[in-house]
Amino acid sequence: MSLRRRLAAVLTAVTLALATASAGAHAFLDRAEPRVGSAVRTPPAEVKLWFTQKLEPAFSTLQVTDAGGNRVDTHDGRVDAADGALLRTGLLPLGSGRYTVTWRVLSVDTHVTSGDFTFTVKR
C-alpha cells in the first residue's frame, strides 16, 4: 500500500473515531415513565425522564400538554438532586386522552438535545 493510501486510511479512521466520540457526548433520552408511546390505565402523578448523561439544572426543561395544547404539568420541572441524569415534573390530575411530553436539556458537557413523545391515559 502506498504512503498516500496509508495516510488516507489513518485520517479516515481518526475522523470516524472523533465523530463517534462527539456523537456520544450528547444527553439522549434513555427511558421514561410513563414509557414513550404507552397507554396507561392509571393517570401518572409525575413524568420522569432518564438521560444518558448528567444535565445542567438551570438549562433543562420539561413540560406536558394535553391534546388542546394546555399545560398539565405543575410547572416544577427539575433535575433530580440525587440523580443528575433524571428530569422530572409533577402532573395535575389527568383524564382520559393523549398527552405530549416535551423536553430540552443541556448536558454537563454543554450539548443541547430536545424532543417529545406522547402517552395516552385510557380509563
N, C-alpha and C positions, 0 to 999 in steps of 0.2 A: 504494500500500500504506500502510495506517495506521501510525502510530508504534508502536502496541501490537503489531501484527503483525511489524514490523521488529525490535522488541526481542525478541519471542519467537523469531524466526528466528536472531538473533545469539546468544541464550542457548542455543538448541538446538545451534548449531554449536560454541560453546565447550564445552558439556557433552560432545558427541561427541569433540571433539579431546582433551579431558582424559581421557576414558575410554579412548581408543585409546592415549594416551601411557602411562597407568598399566598397561594390559594388556601392553604391550611391555616393561615393566620387570622381568618375571619371567624366571628362568633356566629355559627349556624344553629338553627333550631334543631335540637336533638330529640326532644319529646315534649308532649303537652298533656295536661289534664284540664278539661276533657280532651280526648285524643282528636287529632286532626281528622275532620270529616265524620266524626262519630255521631251516633244518635243515642241519647241518654233518656231514661225514663224519669229519673230524679234530677231536678234542676241543680246544678252545682252552686255552691256558695262562693267559690272563687275560681279563677283561672290561674294555672301555674304553667310557666314555660321554662324548660331547661335548655341551656345553650352549651355549645362545645367549648366555650371559654368564659372566663370571668368577665363581667360587664362593668362599665363606668356608671354608677348610680345616677349621677346628675344629668346624664345624656341618654338614658334608656327609658323608653315609654311603652305603655301598653294600654289599649282601650278595647272595649267590647261594645258592639252596637247591635240593635235589633234589625229586622227586615226594613223598617222605615228609616233607618239611619240614626235613631235615637240612642244615646249612650245609656248603657245599662250596667256599667261598672260603677264602683263607688269612688272613682277619681283618686284612688290611693295606690296606683301602680308603683311598684318599688322593687328594687333588687333586694333579695333576702339577705339579712345581716349574717346568717350562719352559712349561706351558700351563695357565693358571689356569681354563680352561673345560673341562678334561679330568679326569674322575674315573675311577679305575682300581683293580682289585683282582686279585690272583693267584688261581688256582684249583688245587685238589687235582686229581690225575688223575681224569678223568671217564669213566664208562662210558656205554653207550647209555642214552638216556632223555631226559625233559623236565626242563628247569631253569628256575627263576624268578629273574629279576634284580629286586631291589627297591632303590629309591634315594629318598633325601630330601636335598635340597640347600637351602642358604641362599645366595642370590646376594649379591654385594657391595653391592647396594642394599637389603638386608635383607628381601627377599621369599622365602618358603619355597614350594617346589614338591616334589611327590613323585609316584612312580608305580612301575609294574612292567611287565615283559613277560617272555615266555618265548622260549626257543630249544630246539632238540632236537638231540641227538647221535645220529646214525644210522650205526652201523658196519657 
